[in-house]
């Protein structure tokens, strides 16, 4: 039938649009997420064999470790498991914590309301299995469990931010060091200051936004990946095709048997091959799962593995060469300058994933009430979640330059970099295991296998990093400790203040007494009083009345609350309650946002609030009018309603069971012009509305 054909065409068009969007995002992924992983060949072999190659087969052992570490931690864990542990499209440690919070009440701030569970994103969530119920009860009833979960979350976010100070210096410094092969007269100081200049330029363009930067950088990274893959294939064929034997894990065991403690310690440098995967997971909100999986599997993976294999083939036939510039030494001389320029550009671009991760992490900390407020700008109208934070960008720029000037070489920075990667890996595994137990409906043996495999291997890597604690890992831990002190103190004070105000809320009788004072003047208009409380009247209100004995005829106590979900629909945003007695015209309002929702400007926020408040007042009036009817005829059902805007600009209302439509709705200004002018003490009936522009807000 024609209708069926139209439906098929519509589905085909939607599918095509989805694929176009996926390919577009996949192209951006290359520019934003993969440059860090794609530039790791610049320094992995150099740092692993900084004291030279002891045995020819050691190169095969390290290459085998690189291959299987990259496949296990980057591809299996992150790309094909962790990306699905997202919170409605958002990834990273905070998203895991938020996802857990949706299934178990683990938040430390006692601002949960039963109405929050009615928000669309919450309705389908429930712990269905026995183990899920056990985990839910443990997290909700055990305060140590709540504190441990909170501590792990902010520790991982602090490590991620600290890592953002280290990734730009090590990437850019590794590339700039390649100049010494063609300009050996350059001193270390000159190399350092060239790196600092490049870093300043990189952070200066961040205000353009991830969307524009992604499209600008992506072609360069694509060329870089193709170039290093081609060079790797060339080196493999020219020097030693037998290097492909590294796919046999036997060489890993031979490597450890031959080098023993030295081989174990080298794991810290080997894990640098998959640094950047933590940012890849955290930046999921910028892209989509399919776009990341496609671009990773068919773009990054073959290019990077070919590069490492080609370097290993070159090293096996040039064991007496200087290892400090293994990557640039393995490049054919005719391709040095194009490769150097692209390496420099790719290393700068490689820092973009971590910077984007820092912006997303700081935004999440704001919603968790763990950090002072900073200005957050959304840089893309097409894709939500692409952010820019000027203060954070400036801080990262200064910190990266200080790290470069202070440490001067990649060796120290690499060791500091390792601890961030290793600890975030372990914390991510712990949180993902909780998500699997609480949320995912998978067999318990799969969960046990995931935990045993990844926790055992990651702790081995972590132990190798901690062995060299005094050689660099102490630096990011010290920076993370400072950030954690700020987060914990800010959150602790916020919780304490909230609990104090909650315990000293003003009773309705006291509110009535205050508003009936003979010296209190009620002036026309709508007065908004901000409070953190989502229940009751804050204790500051009586003090305000004493200092300023004049209030508006309509009073609204407004609080803003972030729910553990990415988005809250605007129709479900405002939750109103009227404070008794009704003739006082006092309301409480909770404005609910997801952690990825954008807070409106003050004028837009007030206009939306006033509009939905008028709907609430009309609903309340209809309910009061219908109450005598319900008392006389109990079988008649009176539903609650949500107000929705019609496309034509008129407002209507739809209920869950039946609806009442108001075809001729007045604007908020028209509706409240007489409501805010009416005298206190009159009946709470709806006034006859007329246009009056004397409102004050």
C-alpha positions as CSV (number, residue, x, y, z in Angstrom):
1,X,0.0,0.0,0.0
2,X,1.1,3.6,-0.4
3,X,1.3,4.1,3.4
4,X,3.5,1.0,3.8
5,X,5.8,2.3,1.0
6,X,6.1,5.7,2.6
7,X,7.0,4.0,5.9
8,X,9.7,1.9,4.2
9,X,11.1,5.0,2.5
10,X,11.1,6.8,5.8
11,X,13.0,3.9,7.5
12,X,15.5,3.7,4.7
13,X,16.1,7.5,4.9
14,X,16.6,7.3,8.6
15,X,19.0,4.4,8.3
16,X,21.0,6.3,5.6
17,X,21.1,9.4,7.8
18,X,22.3,7.4,10.8
19,X,25.1,5.9,8.7
20,X,26.1,9.3,7.3
21,X,26.2,10.7,10.9
22,X,28.2,7.6,12.0
23,X,30.8,8.1,9.2
24,X,31.0,11.8,9.9
25,X,31.6,11.2,13.6
26,X,34.1,8.4,12.7
27,X,36.0,10.9,10.7
28,X,36.1,13.3,13.6
29,X,37.2,10.4,15.9
30,X,40.4,10.2,14.0
31,X,41.2,13.8,14.6
32,X,40.2,13.9,18.2
33,X,40.7,10.5,19.8
34,X,43.4,8.6,17.9
35,X,46.3,11.0,17.5
36,X,47.5,10.2,21.1
37,X,47.4,6.4,20.4
38,X,48.8,7.0,16.9
39,X,51.9,8.9,18.2
40,X,52.8,6.4,21.0
41,X,55.3,4.7,18.6
42,X,57.4,7.9,18.9
43,X,58.5,6.9,22.4
44,X,57.5,3.4,23.4
45,X,60.5,1.5,22.1
46,X,62.8,4.4,23.0
47,X,61.8,4.3,26.6
48,X,61.6,0.5,26.9
49,X,65.1,0.0,25.5
50,X,66.7,3.2,26.8
51,X,69.7,1.1,28.0
52,X,70.0,-0.8,24.8
53,X,68.8,-4.2,23.4
54,X,70.3,-7.1,25.4
55,X,69.2,-9.9,23.2
56,X,67.9,-10.0,19.7
57,X,64.8,-11.9,20.6
58,X,64.0,-9.3,23.4
59,X,62.7,-7.1,20.6
60,X,60.2,-9.8,19.6
61,X,59.3,-10.3,23.3
62,X,58.6,-6.5,23.7
63,X,56.7,-6.4,20.4
64,X,54.6,-9.4,21.4
65,X,53.8,-7.6,24.7
66,X,52.8,-4.4,22.8
67,X,50.6,-6.3,20.4
68,X,48.7,-8.3,23.0
69,X,48.5,-5.4,25.5
70,X,47.1,-3.1,22.8
71,X,44.5,-5.7,21.7
72,X,43.5,-6.7,25.3
73,X,43.3,-3.3,27.0
74,X,42.5,-1.0,24.1
75,X,40.4,-3.1,21.8
76,X,38.7,-5.8,23.9
77,X,38.2,-3.9,27.2
78,X,37.5,-0.4,26.0
79,X,36.2,-0.6,22.4
80,X,34.1,-3.7,22.7
81,X,33.2,-3.8,26.4
82,X,33.6,-0.5,28.2
83,X,31.9,1.6,25.5
84,X,28.7,-0.3,26.3
85,X,28.9,0.5,30.0
86,X,27.8,4.1,29.1
87,X,25.2,6.3,30.7
88,X,22.9,7.1,27.8
89,X,25.8,7.7,25.5
90,X,28.2,9.2,28.0
91,X,31.4,7.5,28.9
92,X,34.2,7.6,31.4
93,X,34.6,7.0,35.1
94,X,32.0,9.6,36.1
95,X,29.5,8.1,33.7
96,X,30.0,4.7,35.4
97,X,29.4,6.3,38.8
98,X,26.3,8.0,37.4
99,X,25.0,4.7,36.0
100,X,25.5,3.0,39.3
101,X,23.7,5.9,41.0
102,X,20.6,5.3,38.8
103,X,20.2,1.8,40.1
104,X,21.3,2.4,43.7
105,X,21.0,5.5,45.9
106,X,24.7,6.1,46.5
107,X,24.7,9.9,46.4
108,X,26.0,11.5,49.6
109,X,23.7,14.6,49.3
110,X,20.2,13.7,50.8
111,X,18.3,15.4,48.0
112,X,16.6,12.3,46.5
113,X,12.9,12.6,45.8
114,X,10.4,9.9,44.9
115,X,9.4,12.0,41.9
116,X,12.9,11.7,40.3
117,X,12.1,8.0,39.6
118,X,9.2,9.1,37.4
119,X,11.5,10.9,35.0
120,X,11.5,9.1,31.6
121,X,15.1,7.9,31.8
122,X,14.5,6.3,35.2
123,X,11.3,4.4,34.7
124,X,12.8,1.3,33.2
125,X,15.6,0.9,35.7
126,X,15.4,-1.8,38.3
127,X,17.6,-4.4,39.9
128,X,16.1,-7.7,38.6
129,X,18.5,-10.4,39.6
130,X,19.4,-11.6,43.1
131,X,23.0,-10.6,42.7
132,X,21.8,-7.1,41.5
133,X,19.6,-6.8,44.6
134,X,22.4,-7.8,46.8
135,X,24.8,-5.3,45.3
136,X,22.1,-2.6,45.5
137,X,21.5,-3.3,49.2
138,X,25.2,-3.2,49.9
139,X,25.7,0.1,48.2
140,X,22.7,1.7,49.8
141,X,23.0,0.5,53.3
142,X,26.8,0.6,53.8
143,X,28.3,4.1,54.3
144,X,31.9,2.8,53.7
145,X,30.8,1.3,50.4
146,X,29.3,4.7,49.4
147,X,32.4,6.6,50.5
148,X,34.7,4.1,48.7
149,X,32.7,4.4,45.5
150,X,32.8,8.2,45.7
151,X,36.6,8.2,46.5
152,X,37.4,5.9,43.5
153,X,35.4,8.2,41.2
154,X,37.0,11.4,42.2
155,X,40.4,9.8,42.3
156,X,40.1,8.6,38.7
157,X,38.9,12.0,37.6
158,X,41.8,13.7,39.4
159,X,44.2,11.3,37.7
160,X,42.6,12.1,34.3
161,X,43.1,15.8,34.8
162,X,46.7,15.2,36.0
163,X,47.3,13.1,32.9
164,X,46.1,16.0,30.8
165,X,49.1,18.0,32.1
166,X,51.5,15.3,30.9
167,X,50.2,14.1,27.6
168,X,50.9,17.3,25.6
169,X,54.5,17.7,26.9
170,X,55.5,14.0,26.2
171,X,53.9,13.9,22.8
172,X,55.2,17.2,21.5
173,X,58.7,16.8,23.1
174,X,59.1,13.4,21.5
175,X,58.3,14.8,18.1
176,X,60.5,17.9,18.5
177,X,63.5,15.6,19.6
178,X,63.5,14.2,16.1
179,X,65.1,17.5,14.9
180,X,68.4,16.4,16.4
181,X,68.9,13.9,13.6
182,X,69.1,16.7,11.1
183,X,70.2,19.5,13.4
184,X,72.5,18.0,16.0
185,X,73.7,21.4,17.2
186,X,70.3,22.1,18.9
187,X,70.6,22.2,22.6
188,X,68.1,20.7,25.1
189,X,67.1,24.2,26.1
190,X,66.2,25.1,22.5
191,X,64.2,21.9,22.1
192,X,62.3,22.7,25.3
193,X,61.4,26.2,24.3
194,X,60.3,25.1,20.8
195,X,58.0,22.6,22.6
196,X,56.6,25.3,24.9
197,X,55.8,27.6,21.9
198,X,54.0,24.8,20.2
199,X,52.0,24.0,23.3
200,X,50.9,27.6,23.8
201,X,49.7,27.7,20.2
202,X,47.8,24.5,20.7
203,X,45.9,25.7,23.7
204,X,45.2,29.0,22.1
205,X,43.0,27.4,19.4
206,X,40.9,25.4,21.8
207,X,38.2,28.0,21.9
208,X,37.3,27.0,18.3
209,X,35.6,23.9,19.7
210,X,35.9,20.1,19.3
211,X,33.7,20.1,16.2
212,X,35.9,22.5,14.2
213,X,39.1,21.1,15.5
214,X,38.1,17.6,14.7
215,X,37.4,18.4,11.1
216,X,40.6,20.4,10.8
217,X,42.8,17.8,12.4
218,X,41.2,14.6,11.1
219,X,42.8,14.8,7.5
220,X,46.2,15.3,9.0
221,X,45.9,12.3,11.3
222,X,44.6,10.2,8.5
223,X,47.7,11.0,6.4
224,X,49.9,10.4,9.5
225,X,48.3,6.9,10.1
226,X,48.7,6.0,6.4
227,X,52.3,7.2,6.4
228,X,53.4,5.3,9.5
229,X,51.6,2.2,8.3
230,X,53.4,2.4,5.0
231,X,56.8,2.9,6.6
232,X,56.1,0.0,9.0
233,X,55.3,-2.3,6.1
234,X,58.4,-1.1,4.2
235,X,60.7,-1.8,7.2
236,X,59.1,-5.2,7.7
237,X,59.7,-6.3,4.2
238,X,63.2,-4.8,3.9
239,X,64.7,-5.7,7.2
240,X,63.1,-8.8,8.8
241,X,59.9,-10.4,7.7
242,X,60.4,-12.9,10.5
243,X,59.4,-10.2,13.0
244,X,55.8,-11.4,12.4
245,X,56.7,-14.3,14.8
246,X,55.9,-11.8,17.6
247,X,52.3,-12.8,17.3
248,X,53.3,-16.0,19.0
249,X,52.9,-15.3,22.7
250,X,55.8,-17.8,23.4
251,X,58.2,-14.8,23.0
252,X,56.6,-13.1,26.0
253,X,57.4,-16.0,28.3
254,X,61.0,-16.2,26.8
255,X,61.4,-12.4,27.4
256,X,60.5,-12.7,31.1
257,X,62.5,-15.8,31.6
258,X,65.6,-14.1,30.1
259,X,65.2,-10.7,31.8
260,X,63.4,-11.6,35.0
261,X,63.1,-8.5,37.2
262,X,64.2,-6.2,34.4
263,X,61.5,-7.5,32.1
264,X,58.8,-7.0,34.8
265,X,60.0,-3.4,35.4
266,X,59.8,-2.7,31.6
267,X,56.0,-3.2,31.7
268,X,55.7,0.3,32.8
269,X,57.1,1.6,29.5
270,X,55.2,-1.0,27.5
271,X,51.8,0.2,28.8
272,X,52.5,3.5,27.1
273,X,51.4,1.8,23.8
274,X,47.7,2.1,24.9
275,X,47.9,5.4,26.7
276,X,45.0,7.5,25.6
277,X,42.4,4.8,25.8
278,X,41.1,6.3,29.1
279,X,40.4,9.5,27.3
280,X,38.8,7.6,24.4
281,X,36.3,6.1,26.8
282,X,35.7,9.5,28.6
283,X,35.1,11.3,25.3
284,X,32.4,8.9,24.2
285,X,29.8,11.6,24.8
286,X,31.4,13.6,21.9
287,X,30.8,10.8,19.4
288,X,29.0,7.4,19.3
289,X,29.9,3.7,19.9
290,X,29.6,2.7,16.2
291,X,31.7,5.6,15.0
292,X,34.5,4.8,17.5
293,X,34.4,1.0,16.8
294,X,34.5,1.4,13.0
295,X,37.3,4.0,13.0
296,X,39.4,2.1,15.6
297,X,39.1,-1.3,14.0
298,X,39.7,-0.3,10.4
299,X,41.8,2.8,10.8
300,X,43.9,3.0,14.0
301,X,44.5,-0.7,14.8
302,X,46.2,-1.8,11.5
303,X,48.2,1.4,11.2
304,X,49.7,1.3,14.8
305,X,50.4,-2.4,14.8
306,X,52.2,-2.1,11.4
307,X,54.3,0.8,12.8
308,X,55.4,-1.2,15.9
309,X,56.2,-4.3,13.8
310,X,58.2,-2.2,11.3
311,X,60.2,-0.6,14.1
312,X,60.9,-4.0,15.6
313,X,62.1,-5.3,12.3
314,X,64.5,-2.4,12.0
315,X,65.8,-2.7,15.6
316,X,66.5,-6.4,15.1
317,X,69.0,-5.6,12.3
318,X,70.4,-2.4,14.0
319,X,70.9,-3.4,17.6
320,X,74.0,-1.2,17.9
321,X,72.2,2.0,17.0
322,X,71.1,4.8,19.4
323,X,67.7,3.8,20.8
324,X,66.7,7.3,22.0
325,X,65.3,8.1,18.5
326,X,64.3,4.7,17.4
327,X,61.3,5.9,15.5
328,X,63.0,8.5,13.4
329,X,66.1,6.3,12.8
330,X,63.8,3.7,11.2
331,X,62.4,6.2,8.7
332,X,63.8,6.2,5.1
333,X,66.0,9.3,4.8
334,X,64.0,10.7,1.9
335,X,60.8,10.7,4.0
336,X,62.3,12.2,7.1
337,X,61.1,15.8,6.8
338,X,57.5,15.0,5.7
339,X,57.4,12.4,8.5
340,X,58.8,14.9,11.0
341,X,56.3,17.6,10.1
342,X,53.4,15.1,10.3
343,X,54.8,13.7,13.6
344,X,54.9,17.2,15.1
345,X,51.3,17.9,14.0
346,X,50.1,14.5,15.1
347,X,51.7,14.9,18.5
348,X,50.0,18.2,19.0
349,X,46.7,16.8,17.8
350,X,47.3,13.8,20.1
351,X,46.8,16.1,23.1
352,X,43.3,17.0,21.9
353,X,41.7,13.8,23.3
354,X,43.0,14.5,26.8
355,X,42.1,18.1,26.7
356,X,38.6,17.2,25.6
357,X,38.5,14.6,28.4
358,X,39.5,17.3,30.9
359,X,36.6,19.6,29.8
360,X,34.1,16.7,30.0
361,X,35.5,15.6,33.4
362,X,35.3,19.1,34.9
363,X,31.7,19.5,33.6
364,X,30.8,16.2,35.4
365,X,32.5,17.4,38.6
366,X,30.2,20.5,38.6
367,X,27.1,18.3,38.6
368,X,28.5,16.2,41.4
369,X,29.1,19.4,43.5
370,X,32.8,18.5,43.8
371,X,34.4,21.6,42.3
372,X,33.9,25.4,42.3
373,X,31.8,26.8,39.5
374,X,33.5,27.6,36.2
375,X,32.2,28.8,32.9
376,X,31.3,26.0,30.5
377,X,30.7,26.8,26.8
378,X,29.1,24.4,24.3
379,X,30.9,24.7,21.1
380,X,28.7,22.6,18.7
381,X,25.0,23.0,17.9
382,X,25.0,19.7,16.0
383,X,26.5,17.5,18.7
384,X,25.8,17.9,22.4
385,X,28.6,17.3,24.9
386,X,31.3,19.2,23.0
387,X,32.6,21.6,25.5
388,X,35.2,24.4,26.1
389,X,36.1,25.7,29.6
390,X,38.4,28.8,29.4
391,X,39.7,28.5,33.0
392,X,40.6,24.8,32.6
393,X,42.2,25.4,29.3
394,X,44.4,28.2,30.8
395,X,45.3,26.0,33.7
396,X,46.3,23.1,31.5
397,X,48.4,25.3,29.3
398,X,50.3,26.8,32.2
399,X,50.8,23.3,33.8
400,X,52.0,21.7,30.6
401,X,54.5,24.4,30.0
402,X,55.8,24.1,33.6
403,X,56.2,20.3,33.2
404,X,58.1,20.7,30.0
405,X,60.4,23.4,31.4
406,X,61.0,21.6,34.7
407,X,61.6,18.0,33.5
408,X,63.0,18.7,30.0
409,X,63.2,15.1,28.8
410,X,60.6,12.5,27.9
411,X,62.0,9.8,30.3
412,X,60.7,11.5,33.5
413,X,57.4,12.6,32.0
414,X,56.9,9.0,30.6
415,X,57.2,7.5,34.1
416,X,54.8,10.1,35.5
417,X,52.4,9.3,32.7
418,X,52.5,5.6,33.4
419,X,51.0,5.8,36.9
420,X,47.9,7.8,35.6
421,X,47.3,5.2,32.9
422,X,47.7,2.2,35.3
423,X,45.6,3.5,38.1
424,X,42.7,4.6,35.8
425,X,42.7,1.1,34.2
426,X,42.3,-0.5,37.6
427,X,39.6,1.8,38.8
428,X,37.7,1.4,35.5
429,X,37.8,-2.4,35.9
430,X,36.4,-2.1,39.5
431,X,33.6,0.2,38.5
432,X,32.7,-1.8,35.4
433,X,32.5,-5.0,37.5
434,X,29.9,-3.2,39.8
435,X,28.0,-2.1,36.7
436,X,28.0,-5.7,35.4
437,X,26.7,-7.0,38.8
438,X,24.1,-4.3,39.3
439,X,23.0,-3.4,35.8
440,X,23.9,-5.9,33.1
441,X,22.0,-9.2,32.8
442,X,25.0,-11.4,31.9
443,X,26.1,-14.7,33.3
444,X,28.0,-14.4,36.6
445,X,30.9,-16.5,35.1
446,X,31.4,-13.9,32.4
447,X,31.6,-11.2,35.1
448,X,34.1,-13.3,37.1
449,X,36.2,-13.9,34.0
450,X,36.3,-10.2,33.1
451,X,37.4,-9.3,36.6
452,X,40.0,-12.0,37.0
453,X,41.6,-11.4,33.6
454,X,41.8,-7.6,33.7
455,X,42.4,-7.1,37.4
456,X,45.2,-9.6,37.5
457,X,47.0,-8.2,34.4
458,X,46.5,-4.6,35.3
459,X,47.8,-5.0,38.8
460,X,51.0,-6.5,37.4
461,X,51.4,-3.4,35.2
462,X,50.6,-1.2,38.2
463,X,53.2,-3.0,40.4
464,X,55.9,-2.4,37.8
465,X,55.0,1.3,37.7
466,X,55.0,1.7,41.5
467,X,58.4,0.1,41.7
468,X,59.8,3.3,40.1
469,X,57.7,5.6,42.3
470,X,60.5,8.0,43.1
471,X,61.5,8.4,39.4
472,X,58.4,10.2,38.3
473,X,55.0,8.6,39.4
474,X,55.0,10.7,42.5
475,X,54.4,13.9,40.5
476,X,50.9,13.1,39.1
477,X,49.9,11.5,42.4
478,X,50.8,14.7,44.2
479,X,48.8,16.8,41.7
480,X,45.9,14.4,42.0
481,X,46.1,14.7,45.8
482,X,45.8,18.4,45.6
483,X,42.8,18.2,43.2
484,X,41.2,15.5,45.5
485,X,41.5,17.8,48.5
486,X,39.7,20.5,46.6
487,X,37.0,18.1,45.5
488,X,36.5,16.4,48.9
489,X,36.5,19.7,50.9
490,X,34.1,21.4,48.4
491,X,31.7,18.4,48.5
492,X,32.0,17.9,52.2
493,X,31.0,21.5,52.9
494,X,28.2,21.3,50.4
495,X,26.8,18.2,52.1
496,X,27.2,19.6,55.6
497,X,25.5,22.9,54.6
498,X,22.6,21.0,52.9
499,X,22.1,18.8,56.0
500,X,22.1,21.8,58.3
501,X,19.5,23.7,56.2
502,X,17.5,20.5,56.0
503,X,17.4,20.2,59.7
504,X,16.5,23.8,60.2
505,X,13.8,24.3,57.6
506,X,11.0,26.8,58.4
507,X,7.7,25.2,59.2
508,X,4.5,26.2,57.3
509,X,3.1,27.8,60.5
510,X,6.2,30.0,60.8
511,X,5.9,31.0,57.1
512,X,2.3,32.0,57.7
513,X,3.2,34.0,60.8
514,X,6.0,35.8,58.9
515,X,3.9,36.7,55.9
516,X,1.0,37.9,58.1
517,X,3.2,40.4,60.0
518,X,1.7,43.8,60.0
519,X,5.0,45.5,59.1
520,X,5.5,43.2,56.1
521,X,4.6,44.8,52.7
522,X,3.6,42.6,49.7
523,X,4.4,44.4,46.5
524,X,3.2,43.3,43.0
525,X,5.5,40.9,41.2
526,X,7.1,37.5,41.3
527,X,10.0,36.9,43.7
528,X,12.5,34.1,43.1
529,X,14.6,32.9,46.0
530,X,17.4,30.5,45.2
531,X,18.1,27.6,47.7
532,X,20.0,24.3,47.5
533,X,17.1,22.6,49.4
534,X,14.7,20.5,47.4
535,X,12.4,20.1,50.5
536,X,11.0,22.8,52.8
537,X,11.7,26.5,53.2
538,X,15.4,27.4,53.9
539,X,16.3,28.9,57.3
540,X,17.6,32.1,55.6
541,X,14.1,33.2,54.8
542,X,13.2,34.6,58.3
543,X,16.5,36.6,58.3
544,X,15.6,38.0,54.9
545,X,12.2,39.1,56.1
546,X,13.8,40.8,59.1
547,X,16.4,42.7,57.0
548,X,14.1,43.5,54.0
549,X,10.4,43.6,55.2
550,X,9.1,43.7,51.7
551,X,8.4,40.7,49.5
552,X,6.5,40.1,46.3
553,X,2.9,39.0,46.1
554,X,4.0,35.6,44.6
555,X,7.1,33.9,46.1
556,X,8.9,30.9,44.5
557,X,11.7,29.1,46.3
558,X,13.8,27.7,43.4
559,X,16.5,25.0,43.6
560,X,18.5,23.4,40.8
561,X,19.3,19.7,41.1
562,X,21.3,17.5,38.8
563,X,20.0,13.9,38.4
564,X,22.3,11.0,37.6
565,X,21.1,10.9,34.0
566,X,22.5,12.8,30.9
567,X,19.3,14.6,30.0
568,X,16.0,15.7,31.5
569,X,13.2,16.6,29.1
570,X,12.0,20.2,29.6
571,X,8.5,19.0,30.2
572,X,9.8,17.0,33.2
573,X,12.2,19.7,34.4
574,X,10.1,21.7,36.9
575,X,8.6,20.1,40.0
576,X,6.2,22.5,41.8
577,X,4.7,22.4,45.3
578,X,2.5,25.0,46.9
579,X,3.2,25.9,50.5
580,X,0.3,26.1,52.9
581,X,-1.6,28.3,53.5
582,X,-2.6,28.7,49.8
583,X,-3.6,32.3,50.1
584,X,0.0,33.2,50.9
585,X,0.9,32.4,47.3
586,X,4.2,30.7,48.2
587,X,5.6,27.9,45.9
588,X,8.6,25.6,45.9
589,X,10.2,24.6,42.6
590,X,12.9,22.1,41.8
591,X,14.5,22.5,38.4
592,X,16.0,19.2,37.4
593,X,18.8,18.8,34.9
594,X,20.9,16.0,33.6
595,X,24.6,16.3,33.9
596,X,24.9,17.0,30.2
597,X,22.1,19.5,30.0
598,X,22.9,23.1,29.4
599,X,21.8,25.7,32.0
600,X,19.9,28.5,30.3
601,X,20.7,32.1,30.7
602,X,18.9,33.9,33.6
603,X,16.3,35.5,31.4
604,X,15.4,32.3,29.5
605,X,15.4,30.3,32.7
606,X,12.9,32.7,34.4
607,X,10.7,32.8,31.3
608,X,10.5,29.0,31.2
609,X,9.9,28.7,34.9
610,X,7.1,31.3,34.8
611,X,5.4,29.6,31.9
612,X,5.4,26.2,33.6
613,X,4.3,27.8,36.9
614,X,1.2,29.1,35.2
615,X,0.4,25.6,34.0
616,X,0.8,24.3,37.6
617,X,-1.5,27.0,38.9
618,X,-4.1,26.1,36.3
619,X,-3.8,22.4,37.1
620,X,-4.2,23.2,40.7
621,X,-7.3,25.2,40.1
622,X,-8.8,22.4,38.0
623,X,-8.0,19.9,40.7
624,X,-9.6,22.0,43.4
625,X,-12.6,22.6,41.2
626,X,-13.0,18.9,40.6
627,X,-12.4,17.9,44.2
628,X,-16.1,18.2,45.3
629,X,-17.1,16.2,42.2
630,X,-14.6,13.5,43.2
631,X,-15.9,13.4,46.8
632,X,-19.5,13.0,45.6
633,X,-18.6,10.6,42.8
634,X,-15.5,8.5,43.7
635,X,-15.7,6.5,40.5
636,X,-14.7,9.6,38.5
637,X,-10.9,9.7,37.9
638,X,-9.0,13.0,38.0
639,X,-5.6,12.7,36.4
640,X,-2.6,14.9,36.8
641,X,-1.4,16.6,33.6
642,X,1.7,17.7,31.9
643,X,1.7,20.8,29.8
644,X,3.2,20.7,26.3
645,X,3.9,23.4,23.7
646,X,2.1,23.0,20.4
647,X,4.1,23.5,17.2
648,X,1.9,26.4,16.3
649,X,2.9,28.3,19.4
650,X,-0.2,27.6,21.4
651,X,0.0,25.6,24.6
652,X,-2.0,22.5,25.3
653,X,-2.0,19.8,27.9
654,X,-2.0,16.1,27.6
655,X,-2.7,13.6,30.3
656,X,-1.8,10.0,30.7
657,X,-5.3,8.8,30.6
658,X,-7.3,11.6,29.1
659,X,-6.5,15.2,28.2
660,X,-7.9,18.6,28.6
661,X,-6.9,21.1,25.9
662,X,-6.8,24.8,26.3
663,X,-6.9,26.1,22.8
664,X,-6.5,29.8,23.7
665,X,-3.6,29.9,26.2
666,X,-2.2,33.2,27.4
667,X,1.5,34.0,27.6
668,X,3.3,33.9,30.9
669,X,3.3,37.7,31.1
670,X,-0.5,37.8,30.5
671,X,-1.2,34.9,32.8
672,X,0.8,36.3,35.7
673,X,0.1,40.0,35.3
674,X,-3.0,39.9,37.4
675,X,-1.9,36.9,39.5
676,X,1.0,38.9,40.8
677,X,-1.2,42.0,41.3
678,X,-3.9,40.3,43.4
679,X,-4.1,41.0,47.1
680,X,-3.0,38.5,49.6
681,X,-5.8,37.1,51.6
682,X,-8.2,36.7,48.7
683,X,-9.6,33.4,47.6
684,X,-7.2,31.2,45.7
685,X,-9.4,31.1,42.7
686,X,-7.9,31.9,39.4
687,X,-8.2,35.6,38.5
688,X,-9.6,36.9,35.3
689,X,-6.4,37.4,33.2
690,X,-5.7,40.6,31.4
691,X,-2.6,42.2,29.8
692,X,-0.5,44.1,32.3
693,X,3.2,44.7,31.8
694,X,4.0,45.9,35.3
695,X,5.4,42.6,36.5
696,X,8.7,42.4,38.3
697,X,10.8,39.3,38.5
